[in-house]
Amino acid sequence: MENNQTNEKLLAEIERLKKELKKKKKYGLVWEDKPEDVVEMCKEKLPVLKEVKSKEIITDKNKPVNLLIEGDNYHALSVLNYTHKGKIDVIYIDPPYNTGAKDWKYNNDYVDGEDAYRHSKWISLMHNRLKIAKNLLKQDGVLICAIDENEQAHLGVLLEGLFANYEIHLVTIVHNPRGVQGKNFSYVHEYAYFLFKKGLAVIGSKQRDEVLEEELRDHGGESLRTDAKNCFYPIFVKNNQIVGFGDVPKQGFHPKSKNVYIKNKTIEVWPIDVKGIERKWVFARNTVEGIKDKLFIIDKKNGDIDVFRIKDTQKPRTVWTGQKYDASTFGSKIVNALTEVLFPFPKSLYNTKDCLELVIKERKNAVVLDYFAGSGTTGHAVLELNQDGGNRKFILCTNNENGIAEKVCYPRVKKVINGYKNAKGEKVAGLGGNLKYYKTDFVDYKESTDKNKIRLTEEAIEMLCVKEGTFEEVENRVGFKIFKNSEHYAGIIFDQLAIKDFKKSIKDIKGKVSVYIFSLGDDSFEDEFEDVKRKVKLSPIPEAILKVYRRIFK
Ligand SMILES: C[S@@+](CC[C@H](N)C(=O)[O-])C[C@H]1O[C@@H](n2cnc3c(N)ncnc32)[C@H](O)[C@@H]1O
């Protein structure tokens, strides 16, 4: 009898252990997840933003406002989960590389090479942030993460686990051509991971080092007219110039020859080879006009005129070399010339700029986030990219370790925006732009009491303005405030009794008004806005914020 009972107990224990084993991860990264103080504190204190008004830089009111957020990036990313969900085109990060040389802190302690948990701590840091940063990317958004040999392999597996439906590409960049002398190899390179949703074509072309000239006629595998009928059309040439493009002819039509002389001394050039076989141009009829300025003609020895193209760009290769990626010349030297405090290992400006340009060259209103901003190279790169007339915006987040935010990142961005005198006393023109400086702050929120909800609402004003991009205060009344930018208005109502006056204030405003209305629950008082329902977009606060925080801090 006793034996039977022992057996039953043993079998139950085996079953329990089998279930436990099933729950364990079978493939992927496993690490010791030591709780992080900055994450734990969010269970009792909720992050908000507080502006440092004295650090505001405005050079053109009609241009977008860039943001610099000082604080731990876990808190900054939490706020951005409310203000910028699905709004970011590119997240570019250059985290500490975990070299063992005390290059970063975990729970306020520097992590050195002797720390047995150094990889686990680094993975926790990255995991906690990437998990919530992912929510910020647009559908066609791209994550770019710089890394070196210390954590590249771990990061790759971590990214695979977190970004399941994403393509992951790895680029090698020679950033230190002189090399770092190790016991065995001399390291000259680092990496950049590029991630985006599977199937997207979001990576643009890169300038070629050597320009090529090639026939416009296709010489590849499938180069016949029948392989792509929209690539078979005449190109009009007059006085040795390309003057236009004809329509794609109907299927049965055959041109008389490669060059057909038509009226007004105009020649039609067709993609027909020396044997008279109908082939195709490299570009379809609907795209060829876009590259017209890259086309030219050549008189061939046999008397024919042919069309050639200049190939000055190509899809980026996976190994990048070139002096411009040298972190010493185009990173440290640039930063040292702009700030008084030395900053270790900034990126080459052109390393970051080229990474970004591949994605946002054509996205003139792109929003770029860097939550390990350091000396602010990403902000500098975005300001340079905007010299094409673009209105791209950046959001930089950095802690203020050794004064990095206040003494390096901010002065650098300020000088790049406003202009400055270099070491030789020469004037360097400013690139223009606007910046607002925020610090992360906290609201005690151990429990969901009415008092805490009121406090959170009062402290969330700046966060709401950041969400709406409306920074100019137009009304400040007891029960409500109204802000605007050049495109729209946003109102914050603290007291339901102020709804009547608020509606009077927005009576003459054209366009939609985003209205945040205080509510102890999730009531947005639609009935009271019935008469202006087309004009307002209502959100109950703090519930809208709490919903986001409940999700990420659960
Ligand atoms: C490798 S550096 C970035 C360098 C930057 N790309 C540049 O070119 O200047 C990483 C930066 O992240 C900052 N940092 C590290 N941990 C952070 C955290 N938890 N929150 C905010 N910033 C952090 C460090 O202060 C450091 O300046």
The ligand as an SDF file (V2000), in Angstrom:
LIG
                    3D

 27 29  0  0  0  0  0  0  0  0999 V2000
   28.3030   54.0270  -27.3920 C   0  0  0  0  0  0  0  0  0  0  0  0
   27.6610   55.4680  -26.7770 S   0  0  0  0  0  0  0  0  0  0  0  0
   26.8000   56.1550  -28.1390 C   0  0  0  0  0  0  0  0  0  0  0  0
   27.6630   57.0130  -28.9680 C   0  0  0  0  0  0  0  0  0  0  0  0
   26.9450   57.7810  -30.0210 C   0  0  0  0  0  0  0  0  0  0  0  0
   26.4870   56.9750  -31.1130 N   0  0  0  0  0  0  0  0  0  0  0  0
   27.8500   58.8780  -30.5740 C   0  0  0  0  0  0  0  0  0  0  0  0
   28.2050   58.8260  -31.7220 O   0  0  0  0  0  0  0  0  0  0  0  0
   28.1850   59.7480  -29.7930 O   0  0  0  0  0  0  0  0  0  0  0  0
   26.3720   54.9220  -25.7520 C   0  0  0  0  0  0  0  0  0  0  0  0
   25.7540   56.0330  -24.9220 C   0  0  0  0  0  0  0  0  0  0  0  0
   24.5970   55.5370  -24.3040 O   0  0  0  0  0  0  0  0  0  0  0  0
   24.4740   56.1380  -23.0260 C   0  0  0  0  0  0  0  0  0  0  0  0
   23.7240   55.2000  -22.1950 N   0  0  0  0  0  0  0  0  0  0  0  0
   24.1380   54.0170  -21.7040 C   0  0  0  0  0  0  0  0  0  0  0  0
   23.1650   53.4270  -20.9910 N   0  0  0  0  0  0  0  0  0  0  0  0
   22.0980   54.2560  -21.0390 C   0  0  0  0  0  0  0  0  0  0  0  0
   20.7970   54.2100  -20.4880 C   0  0  0  0  0  0  0  0  0  0  0  0
   20.3650   53.1780  -19.7700 N   0  0  0  0  0  0  0  0  0  0  0  0
   19.9780   55.2460  -20.7330 N   0  0  0  0  0  0  0  0  0  0  0  0
   20.3820   56.3010  -21.4690 C   0  0  0  0  0  0  0  0  0  0  0  0
   21.5980   56.3980  -22.0160 N   0  0  0  0  0  0  0  0  0  0  0  0
   22.4570   55.3870  -21.8070 C   0  0  0  0  0  0  0  0  0  0  0  0
   25.8850   56.3140  -22.5210 C   0  0  0  0  0  0  0  0  0  0  0  0
   25.9620   57.4090  -21.6720 O   0  0  0  0  0  0  0  0  0  0  0  0
   26.6420   56.5450  -23.8180 C   0  0  0  0  0  0  0  0  0  0  0  0
   26.8090   57.9040  -24.0080 O   0  0  0  0  0  0  0  0  0  0  0  0
  1  2  1  0
  2  3  1  0
  2 10  1  0
  3  4  1  0
  4  5  1  0
  5  6  1  0
  5  7  1  0
  7  8  2  0
  7  9  1  0
 10 11  1  0
 11 12  1  0
 11 26  1  0
 12 13  1  0
 13 14  1  0
 13 24  1  0
 14 15  1  0
 14 23  1  0
 15 16  2  0
 16 17  1  0
 17 18  1  0
 17 23  2  0
 18 19  1  0
 18 20  2  0
 20 21  1  0
 21 22  2  0
 22 23  1  0
 24 25  1  0
 24 26  1  0
 26 27  1  0
M  CHG  2   2   1   9  -1
M  END
$$$$
